[in-house]
């Protein structure tokens, strides 16, 4: 999905952004490790992860945050995001389907900007929240 051109006039409290879904595979973990430089063995080494008491390797939290961040900027526009913060709530596991949920929580003016607050999260196929957060965007008017 490409960047959406969203205007303050066209958005209302309760509106939802398009969902973005991705099946988390082991290749995603390896590619993210290479791109980020985060080679913690808990993300790619099955033997090390199980020796540490985990059932398997698990996803990088920043990978999940990045998935949500892309969905946010596709919705509001890259240059319009003013704040993005998240809380990591649960680990992600290979084989899970991760889906973004973004909802307009508030619409208001601050200074000379027209802003929206967005509640956002990433959930798995069972509806378990993996990341939850808040974003603020300033939108143009028509």
C-alpha positions as CSV (number, residue, x, y, z in Angstrom):
1,X,0.0,0.0,0.0
2,X,1.3,3.4,-0.9
3,X,1.1,6.6,1.1
4,X,-2.5,7.8,1.6
5,X,-3.3,11.5,1.2
6,X,-5.4,12.1,4.3
7,X,-7.0,15.5,5.1
8,X,-8.1,16.8,8.5
9,X,-11.5,17.6,7.0
10,X,-12.1,14.0,5.9
11,X,-11.3,12.2,9.2
12,X,-13.6,11.7,12.2
13,X,-13.1,10.3,15.6
14,X,-13.6,6.5,15.4
15,X,-12.3,6.2,11.8
16,X,-10.0,3.2,11.2
17,X,-6.9,3.1,9.0
18,X,-6.6,0.2,6.5
19,X,-5.2,-2.9,8.3
20,X,-1.9,-4.3,7.2
21,X,-1.1,-8.0,7.8
22,X,2.1,-10.0,7.6
23,X,2.8,-13.6,8.3
24,X,6.0,-13.6,10.5
25,X,8.5,-16.1,9.0
26,X,11.9,-17.1,10.1
27,X,13.3,-15.4,7.0
28,X,11.8,-12.1,8.2
29,X,13.8,-12.5,11.4
30,X,17.0,-13.2,9.6
31,X,16.5,-10.3,7.2
32,X,15.6,-7.9,10.0
33,X,18.7,-9.0,12.0
34,X,20.9,-8.3,9.0
35,X,19.3,-4.9,8.4
36,X,19.3,-3.8,12.0
37,X,22.5,-5.5,13.2
38,X,20.5,-7.1,16.0
39,X,22.0,-10.6,16.0
40,X,20.7,-11.7,19.4
41,X,20.6,-15.5,19.1
42,X,17.1,-15.5,20.6
43,X,15.9,-14.2,17.3
44,X,17.6,-16.7,15.0
45,X,19.2,-19.6,16.8
46,X,16.6,-22.3,17.7
47,X,19.1,-24.3,19.9
48,X,20.1,-21.2,21.9
49,X,16.5,-20.1,22.3
50,X,15.4,-23.5,23.6
51,X,18.5,-23.7,25.9
52,X,17.3,-20.4,27.4
53,X,13.9,-22.0,28.2
54,X,12.0,-20.6,25.2
55,X,9.8,-22.7,23.0
56,X,11.4,-21.2,19.8
57,X,13.1,-18.1,18.5
58,X,11.0,-15.0,18.7
59,X,10.6,-11.8,16.7
60,X,12.4,-8.5,17.2
61,X,10.2,-6.1,19.0
62,X,11.4,-3.3,16.7
63,X,10.3,-5.4,13.7
64,X,6.8,-5.3,15.0
65,X,7.1,-1.6,15.8
66,X,8.3,-1.0,12.3
67,X,5.3,-2.8,10.8
68,X,3.0,-0.6,12.8
69,X,5.0,2.5,12.0
70,X,4.8,1.8,8.2
71,X,1.0,1.4,8.5
72,X,0.8,4.7,10.4
73,X,2.8,6.7,7.9
74,X,1.0,5.1,4.9
75,X,-2.2,6.4,6.6
76,X,-1.3,9.9,7.6
77,X,1.8,10.6,5.4
78,X,5.4,10.3,6.3
79,X,6.0,14.0,7.0
80,X,2.8,14.3,9.1
81,X,3.7,12.1,12.1
82,X,4.5,14.1,15.2
83,X,4.7,11.4,17.9
84,X,4.9,7.6,17.9
85,X,5.4,5.6,21.0
86,X,4.6,2.0,21.8
87,X,4.6,-0.6,24.6
88,X,5.8,-4.1,23.8
89,X,3.2,-6.4,25.4
90,X,4.0,-9.9,24.2
91,X,6.6,-11.7,22.1
92,X,5.9,-12.6,18.5
93,X,6.6,-16.1,17.2
94,X,7.3,-17.4,13.7
95,X,4.1,-18.5,12.1
96,X,2.0,-15.8,13.6
97,X,0.0,-13.5,11.4
98,X,0.5,-9.9,12.6
99,X,-2.2,-7.3,11.8
100,X,-2.2,-3.6,12.5
101,X,-5.1,-1.7,14.0
102,X,-5.2,2.1,14.0
103,X,-8.1,4.2,15.1
104,X,-8.6,7.9,15.3
105,X,-9.1,8.6,19.0
106,X,-9.3,12.4,19.0
107,X,-9.3,15.3,16.5
108,X,-8.2,18.8,17.6
109,X,-6.2,21.9,16.8
110,X,-2.9,22.6,18.6
111,X,-1.1,25.8,17.8
112,X,-1.3,26.2,14.0
113,X,-1.7,22.5,13.3
114,X,-4.8,20.3,12.8
115,X,-4.0,17.1,14.7
116,X,-5.3,13.7,15.3
117,X,-4.5,11.2,18.1
118,X,-4.3,7.6,17.0
119,X,-4.6,4.5,19.1
120,X,-2.7,1.7,17.5
121,X,-1.7,-1.9,18.0
122,X,-0.4,-5.0,16.4
123,X,-2.3,-8.2,17.2
124,X,-1.8,-11.8,16.1
125,X,-4.4,-14.1,14.5
126,X,-5.9,-14.8,17.9
127,X,-6.4,-11.1,18.7
128,X,-3.5,-11.0,21.3
129,X,-1.9,-7.6,21.4
130,X,1.8,-7.7,20.7
131,X,2.5,-4.0,20.6
132,X,0.2,-1.2,21.6
133,X,0.7,2.5,21.3
134,X,-0.2,6.1,20.5
135,X,0.6,8.3,17.6
136,X,-0.1,11.9,16.8
137,X,-0.3,13.4,13.3
138,X,-0.8,16.8,11.9
139,X,-2.9,16.8,8.8
140,X,-3.4,19.4,6.0
141,X,-6.8,20.9,5.4
142,X,-8.4,21.1,1.9
